[in-house]
Amino acid sequence: MQKLTRQGPFESAILRFEITFPSAYPDVAPVVTFSTDVFHPLVVPLTQYTFSTSAPESTGTVSASDEYRVPPGSFSLRHGFPQWFRHGTIARSSLENKFELEPTGALSAESAASGQETLTDTLDSRKITLQLLHHIKQSFEDAEFLDNLPFAVVGNPSAWHSWRAYRGLARSQTRGRSLGDDEPAEKPPSSPKQMSDWNWDGVWESRVRNGIDSSISEAGLFTNQGLVRFAKLDKEQLDAIRQQIRAS
């Protein structure tokens, strides 16, 4: 999926992302992954694996073997859809086995009711999907939305801090871990100063502008080798191509 941002902090950017829906959706959260390198508070940087979607409140570094560990470029859905992340671990096996195959033959009252439930689930999933797309759109176009993001749900702490510096917002408390922070919440006295104490002036403008320029560049738009590209050719170039085709 490709999105042209028409307003807000990322205006004119062309952002490419994909949404992976698990079989148990909408009971289980989908995974939204950006292939465009974007500096955004909710998007995990492309250069690192960061947080675990199953235990955001845990302290310390999450093991690389964590099955819920999300890839670089992932978009955090915790702010818009907290219901997907209220439990430490989702019983996926029970969700996967929620619906069983009915035996062939005449439909019973139970199977008819099951069919009605399936239709209801389909309608619910469509509604939630529309809400999901609107949530992603709003996060890139609505400055007030970014102003109100709590630190605990962000995927990129650097983007969150630099946005608040850019907007002149008061530095709020950032106790505990953000989703994009692999370090323990409490640091020893000899550790360097907290990220909130860094100088973030000018960081947002520079990083976002570079990201927008990269997203609309030729390299950013035509990274897929399977795309068909058109170009103007003069007669000599066209004749040379024809000769190559005949020779092959």
Order of alpha helices (4+ residues) and beta strands (2+ residues): beta-beta-beta-alpha-alpha-alpha-alpha-alpha-alpha-alpha
